[in-house]
Amino acid sequence: MDQTVLVNQAQALTRRLDATKARPRAVMWVHQPDTDTWRLWIVPDKAISDKREFYRIVAETITKNYPEMHGLDVGATEFIKADHPAIKGMGRALKMPGIGVAQFSGNRFNGYYLPDGIVIRMDL
């Protein structure tokens, strides 16, 4: 998939989620080479611990703002906890409290290999 589209989708969703209870602390696209798909990992605000609530908020946000999301589907998103090894390692290596873009390729964080990714926010 075109990485410009991925960045636009994730930045639009992050902006909209900032106005919800699920305000993301970390957002990044992660490429899954086995299936050649991209997953949008999101670490929500500490106030969100229930995955069902998280996915409900994300689905409602995408539905309300669909044209702005450039075709993003809730099925492409993934609830990730802040203690995930890759997130912990990335959080020590990169600080991006706003909405931006940083690409990485072929990195290992705390023993977790991430082949390709695009960070939109990393504020842990």
N, C-alpha and C positions, 0 to 999 in steps of 0.2 A: 504494500500500500504506500502511496505517496506520503512521505513524512511531513510535508507541509500541511496536509489534511489532518494528520494525527495531532500535530501541534495545535492547529486551530480548534479542533474538537476539544482537546483537553483544556486548553486555556479558556474556552467559552464555558465549559462545564465547571471549571474551578471558580471562575468569576461568579457564576450563579450559585454554586454551593457555598460560597463565602457568606451568602445572606441567609443560610439555613443553620440548623443545629449541627449539621454534619460538617461544618467548615473544615476543609482538608488541611492537615498539617504536612502531608507529603502526597505528591501526585507524580506518577511517572509511567510512561509506556514501557513495557518489557516485551521484547520479541521472543516468541516460542519457536525455535527453528524446527522442531519435530513436526509441527503442524503449519509452519509458516504463517502464524497469526500473531497479532499484537494484543496484549492485555493491558488495560489501564489500571494500574495498582493505585489504590487510594487509601491513605491512612487518615481516617476521620478524626474530628475533635475528640478529646478524651471523654466528653459527655455521651458519646455513642459507643456502646459496647455490644448492642444487639444487631446482628447482621440483617435481620428482617427489617428493622427500622432504617438501617443504612440504605439497603436496596430500595425500600419504599421511597425514601427521600430522593435518591438518585433517579429513580424511574419517574417520579412526579416532576422533578426538575427538567429532565430531558423532554418529557412530554409537553410541558408548558413552553419550552423554548426550542422546540425541535428544529426549526429552520436555522437558528443560530448554532446548533450543534453539528451541522454539516453531516447529518446521517448517523451520528453516534447512536449505538444501541446499548441499553443497560447490560446486555449479555457480554459486552466487551469489558465491563468494569469488574474489579475484584477488590473486596474488602481485605485489607492487609493490616495486621497489627504492628504497632511501633516496635515491638521486640523481634520482628522477623530479622534473621541474620543479615540479609542484604540491605534492609532498611537501616538497621543500626550502623552498619559500616558506611553506607552512603551518607547518613546523617552526620557522621564524624568527618567525612571527606568534603562535603559540600553544604553550604548554607545559602539558601535562597528563600527568604521569607515572603517575597512577593510572587508575582507570576512572571516566569521567564522561560528560558529554554537552554538546556545543556545536554549535549549528546555524549554517550559513552559507548565503548565497544570492547568486548573481550576482557571484562574485569571480574575479579573475584573479591567479594566482600564477606569477611568472616567465614570463609570456606564455601560460600554460595556463589556459583558462577552465573553471571548475567552476560549473555552473548552480545546483546545490543539493547540500548535503551535511550529514552528521551525524558529527562527530568523537567517537570513544569514547576514544581515547588518542592522544597526540602526545608522544612522549618521544625525540626525536632530538637 
